[in-house]
Amino acid sequence: KFWTEHRQSGHKWMRRAAILATLMSVLVMSYLPLRAQLGWSKSQRRLDMGFRQGAEQVDAVIDRLRTSPTEAEFEGIIVLGHRFEASQLAFHLREHPRLFHFPRGDYVRTQYDVWPGPKPGKSYLLIRIESHAPERVPDSKRPFPERLETAFELAKIRPLAKNNFTIPLTKRSRSYEFFLTGPLQQWPQ
């Protein structure tokens, strides 16, 4: 008689535990997508911090350059900066144009450095993106990497300083500097 009563009460608790576990699983599984839709995700805000605003302003600069009769035509965009900043810019730009990242070093660091570069003989919009302390003002006269200078002939890289802007962030700032290049001689290998 003891085992029979114990087994029946055990089944009752097992059934309750299974119902509770199922209910908790459903709540957790529905909470995660709901959290992302309502914008509660801290990681998404951290990743998106300033890049959407930067891309909107870059889109405005591109629109001004394309409608301006005095500016030369450009084939695409080359980003001089960290590959993460380049990929975020490419993701957030309105038309998702083909964007090239200029490699920082003389050796291959990532798959982006292996992919084909832009076409020689064409002019490009060069954007230098930098994260820095808020009180520091970026200097557009700072030299470019030597490999970039030889790829475009330094004299043919023209600053478009009136289009430069800075996005203030919480602890740092991100500056965008624009340059129009002459024809590309050869993309560095």
C-alpha positions in Angstrom: 0.0 0.0 0.0 2.9 2.4 0.8 4.5 2.1 -2.7 1.2 2.5 -4.4 0.4 5.8 -2.7 4.0 7.1 -3.1 4.0 6.3 -6.8 0.7 8.1 -7.4 1.8 11.2 -5.5 5.2 11.1 -7.4 3.3 11.1 -10.7 1.3 14.1 -9.6 4.5 16.1 -8.8 6.2 14.9 -12.1 3.2 16.1 -14.1 3.3 19.4 -12.3 7.0 19.8 -12.8 6.7 19.0 -16.5 3.9 21.6 -16.9 5.9 24.2 -15.1 9.1 23.4 -17.2 7.0 23.7 -20.4 5.5 26.9 -19.3 8.8 28.4 -18.4 10.3 27.3 -21.8 7.5 28.9 -23.7 7.9 32.2 -21.7 11.7 32.4 -22.3 11.3 31.5 -26.0 8.7 34.2 -26.6 10.5 36.8 -24.4 13.7 36.8 -26.6 12.1 37.8 -29.9 9.8 40.2 -28.1 12.8 41.8 -26.4 14.5 42.4 -29.8 11.4 43.8 -31.4 10.8 46.3 -28.6 14.4 47.5 -28.8 15.4 46.2 -25.4 18.6 44.6 -26.6 21.7 46.2 -25.1 24.1 44.5 -27.5 22.1 45.8 -30.6 22.3 49.3 -29.3 26.0 49.0 -28.6 26.6 47.7 -32.1 24.4 50.3 -33.7 25.9 53.2 -31.7 26.4 56.0 -34.0 26.7 54.0 -37.2 23.1 54.6 -38.4 23.5 58.4 -37.9 26.9 58.3 -39.6 25.5 56.4 -42.6 22.5 58.9 -42.9 25.0 61.8 -43.1 27.3 59.9 -45.5 24.2 59.3 -47.7 23.5 63.0 -47.6 27.1 63.8 -48.6 26.9 61.3 -51.5 23.6 62.8 -52.7 25.2 66.3 -52.6 28.3 65.1 -54.5 26.2 63.3 -57.2 24.0 66.3 -57.8 26.8 68.9 -57.7 27.9 70.0 -61.2 31.4 70.9 -59.9 32.4 67.6 -58.3 33.8 64.8 -60.4 32.1 61.5 -60.8 33.2 58.6 -58.6 32.9 54.9 -59.2 32.6 53.7 -55.6 33.6 54.2 -52.0 36.8 53.2 -50.3 36.9 53.2 -46.5 40.2 53.9 -44.7 39.6 52.7 -41.1 38.8 49.6 -39.2 37.0 46.8 -41.1 34.2 46.8 -38.5 33.5 50.5 -39.2 33.6 49.8 -43.0 31.2 46.9 -42.7 28.8 48.8 -40.5 28.8 51.7 -43.0 28.1 49.4 -45.9 25.2 47.8 -44.0 23.6 51.1 -43.0 24.0 53.1 -46.3 20.7 53.5 -48.1 21.6 51.8 -51.4 24.2 49.4 -50.0 26.8 50.4 -52.5 29.9 48.3 -53.2 32.3 49.5 -50.6 36.0 48.7 -50.4 38.1 48.5 -47.3 41.7 49.7 -47.6 43.9 47.2 -45.7 45.9 48.8 -42.9 49.0 46.6 -42.9 51.3 45.1 -45.4 50.0 41.6 -44.8 46.7 39.8 -44.9 44.8 40.2 -41.7 41.2 39.3 -42.7 39.3 37.9 -45.6 38.5 41.5 -46.6 42.1 42.0 -47.5 42.0 39.1 -49.9 38.9 40.0 -51.9 39.3 41.9 -55.2 39.8 45.6 -55.0 38.3 48.4 -57.1 38.9 48.8 -60.8 42.0 50.8 -61.9 41.4 53.9 -63.9 38.4 55.0 -62.0 38.0 57.7 -59.3 36.6 56.9 -55.9 35.2 58.6 -52.8 37.6 58.0 -50.0 36.2 58.1 -46.5 38.6 58.1 -43.5 36.7 56.9 -40.4 38.3 57.3 -36.9 37.2 56.7 -33.4 38.9 59.1 -31.0 38.5 61.0 -27.7 35.8 63.7 -27.9 38.1 66.6 -27.3 40.5 65.7 -30.2 39.8 67.3 -33.5 40.8 65.1 -36.5 43.4 66.6 -38.8 42.6 66.1 -42.6 46.2 67.1 -43.4 47.5 63.9 -41.6 49.3 61.7 -44.1 47.8 58.7 -45.7 49.5 55.2 -45.6 52.3 55.1 -48.2 50.6 52.3 -50.1 47.5 54.4 -50.6 49.5 57.4 -51.8 51.2 55.3 -54.5 47.9 53.6 -55.5 46.3 57.0 -56.3 49.2 59.4 -56.7 49.1 61.6 -53.6 48.6 64.8 -55.6 45.3 63.5 -56.9 43.7 63.0 -53.5 41.6 66.1 -53.0 40.0 66.8 -49.5 36.3 67.6 -49.4 36.6 69.3 -45.9 33.2 71.0 -46.0 31.5 67.6 -45.9 33.5 66.3 -42.8 31.5 65.6 -39.7 31.8 64.0 -36.3 29.3 61.7 -34.4 29.6 62.2 -30.6 29.3 58.9 -28.7 29.2 58.4 -24.9 32.9 58.0 -24.3 34.4 58.6 -27.7 33.6 60.3 -31.0 33.7 59.0 -34.5 34.8 61.3 -37.3 34.2 61.0 -41.0 36.6 62.7 -43.4 35.9 62.8 -47.2 38.4 62.9 -50.1 37.9 62.5 -53.8 40.6 60.5 -55.5 42.1 60.7 -59.0 42.1 57.6 -61.1 43.3 54.5 -59.3 46.7 53.3 -60.6 46.7 49.8 -59.0 45.1 48.3 -55.9 47.8 47.1 -53.5 48.2 43.4 -53.4 
